[in-house]
Amino acid sequence: MNRSICIVTVVAGVTVAGVFQTATEIEAQEASTLQEDPLFTTLFTPELIMQHRRAIGLTDEQRDAISRLISDLQGEVLSLQWELLDEVEQLGAVTGRPRVELDRALDEMGDVLDKEKDIKLAHLEMLVRIKNILTEEQQGQLEGLRGAGAPGG
């Protein structure tokens, strides 16, 4: 039982902290995570693009489209994080009882994981849409800049 409470407390703490992250913190966390994930090495973080916007010849239209995608993501993710917090609290209520119904706890954990998955899918969708805004030439330039040890992606 103590292990269940500990897990719920850790998940809830991380979730609460995540709900109140600023856009900059989210981008920094994304950049760090993406650098380690082979799937995402083919995508470009907004931070990397904005850092090298002049070098890749980013147009005003592209900049505005990317800004809209980031703004949309922030709104969507904030809503999902609140929902995730609710799911974590429900899981905590189930596991905080003297006797835990295993099936119910597993169902609640499934709901928590579904919300986390929705958040990750929203991030992936944004990154793919951003890549599709860039020309092939811009993508190649960013790959070179990233390969040269450029921070942020």
N, C-alpha and C positions, 0 to 999 in steps of 0.2 A: 504494500500500500504506500509506503513512504517513497518508493521508486516512482509510482504513478503520479503522486503529488509533485515530486521533484521535476518530472518530465513536463507536466502541465505548467508548473511555475516557470520553468525555463522557456517553454514555448510561448506562454503568455507574456513574459518579460520581453522576449525578442519581438513579439508581435506589437506590443504597446510601444516599444521604442521605434519600430518600423512605421507605425501610423504617423508619428510626428517628425519623421525625417524631412529635411528640406530637399528641394530638387537637387541642389549641389551634392548633398550627401548621397542621394540615391544614384546620381550619375557616377560619383566616385566609387561607390560600392559596385555598381554595374561594371565599370571599367576594370576593376580589380578581378571580379569574378570572370569576366569575359576573357581576360588575358590567360586564364588557366583552363578554359573550356575549348577543346578542339573544334567543336561545332561552330562556336561563335568567332573563331579566328577568321572566318570568311565574311564576317559582317563588320560594320563600322559603328562605333559609338558616336553619339552626337558630339561628345567632347572632342574626339579626334578630328571630326569633320570641321567643327568650329575653330579649333586650334590651327588648322591648316587651310582655312577657307580661301585665303588669297592664293596660296600655292596651287590649289586645285582649280581655281577659277570658279568658285561657287557663285551662282547667279543669285540675284535678289529673290527670284521666284523659288529657287531651290531652298534658300535660307528660310523663307516664309513658310514653305511647305513642311520643312523639318521642324520648325518652331511650333507649327500647329500640331504635328504628330506628338511632340514632347508634351505640349499642353494637354492634349487629349489623354495621353497616357497617365499623366499626373492625376487628372480627375478620376479616371477609371480605377487606377491603382489605389488611390485614397479610399474610394468607396469599397473596393475589395478588401482593403486592410481593415476597415471597420467591420465588415462582415466576418472576416477571419477572426478578429478579436471576439466577436460574439460566439463563433464556433468553438474557440479555445475555452471561453468561459463555460460553455455548455459541457465540454469534455471535462473540465475541472469539476463541475458540479456532479457529473456521473462518477468520476474516479475519487471524489472526495468523500463519498459515503463509506460507512463501515464495511459494507459488503458491496462489491462492484459487480454489476451485471456485465459479463464479458462481451456478449453480443452487442449490447448498447454502447459500451465503451469503444468497441471496434467500429461501430457505425459512426459514432461521433468523431473518431479519429479519421475515418474516411471523409467526413465532411470538412475537417480541417485541411486534409491533404488536397481535396478538391479545390478549395479556395486558394491554397498555395500554388496549385497547378494553374489556376486561372490567372494569377498574377504573373507567373513565368511565361504563360502563353501571350499575355498582353505585351510583355517586354519583347518577346521574340517577334511578334507581329510588327511592333514599332521598328525594330532593327531591320527587318526584311523590307518594310515599306521605305525606310530611309535609304537602304541600298538601292532599291529600284528607282529612287529619285535621281541618283547619281548616274552620270554617263560611265561607259566602260573605261574611258580614259581617266576620269576622276577616280574610279575605283582602283585602277592600276597605280595611280600616283599615291593614293592613300596606303595601298599595300606596301609600296616602297618606303613611304615615310614611317609607317609602323615598323617595317623590317629594319629600319635604320635606328631603331631603339626609341622612337618617339613615344612619349608617355600618353596614356589615355586611350589605348586600344590596341 
